[in-house]
């Protein structure tokens, strides 16, 4: 969440930043009004507490019993008023915190300004040219069923729309990608692998910035009050919740595989054919807790880690810097990485790499101490898909398809595929 001190000091700057995100800046006025109310009550409370302490000492020095009793009776009324104000200040503070939880992060000054994804900026393209086949490339939603590795009908039978079954070499390809990507990030990029719960408590989603904004897009078990994770970013953000980290140990690098669950209400009207956008999908997530002064170098480093995976798959990709209106709720600056899919004839997003600065650190109360005895500061958090499936599977099938309908397995994956070179 945003720092209330920053909102008090620079309300117009914060409002302008929210307007750049196509968000209603009026919430800042509501927050300031509630904050002023909170500070007014708190001032009264502190004055009465000081009076209580002063008079208590005074009563202790009184020798006249009647006078002492009269003064004590006055203090009982003050004590009741203090209790009333304590309840008020707590209620108003909770109202202010609830409003702060609805406010997204402010964009970094370098983020392109624009209202929506049409204003994102392509900053890098890799691959000398897009694949050109001497046959008509077909999309993965036709290719997969023909090869017997994607079964849409049985997925719908089991769980409803936007579910599918991967079978045989399809399931093995997805498993191989997960294992290979984890190994690259651990062995070459110095991440620590963690295996996480796929369900979390409500406060964990609040800490990561998923609640209250995205409640309608999450799966919730009401009986146990547990939520299915929409991304490993959620538990990773809270891995060091309420801790003070050693500055010398930063950055902390984590990588995790999880299944991810999203109701995808936000994708209404989008093209959801095939396996591009399902309610359940797998993802390898990179995450770093970084020092504030180093976090933007860390962002570029994490982007390169994601691009390493793309290059080794030898699939054309492009990188887009997201404009202010398309940034995620918690992000200050983000890059999207997209693989080319010739059968679909479109670019498929397989990674989003973001710097959230201290936005999540503040919500999850993750801090570090710059030096011994110094006041703890909030860490900067960064996340990035490394990569997200199943769009990588879709891109592989479409880029490596052959005229006879078979699919060549990328050479880098064959050791994880048990030596399988062709899916046919």
Secondary structure, DSSP 8 states (H G I E B T S, - for coil): ---HHHHHH-HHHHHHHHHHTT--THHHHHHHHHHHHHHHHHHHHHHHHHHHHHHHHHHHH---HHHHHHHHHHHHHHHHHHHHHHHHHHHHHHHHHHHHTT------TTS---SSGGG-EEEEEESSS----SS----HHHHHHHHTSEEHHHHHHHH-TT--EE-THHHHHHHHHHHHHHHHHHHTT--EE----SEEEHHHHHHHT-TTTTGGGS-EETTTTEEE-SSTHHHHHTTTTT-EEEGGG-SEEEEEEEEEE---GGGTTS---TTSS-SEEEEEEEEEEE-GGGHHHHHHHHHHHHHHHHHHTT--EEEEE--GGG--TT-SEEEEEEEEETTTTEEEEEEEEEE-TTHHHHHHT-EEESSTTS-EEE-EEEEEEEEETTHHHHHHHHHSB-TTS-EE--GGGGGGGTT--EE-
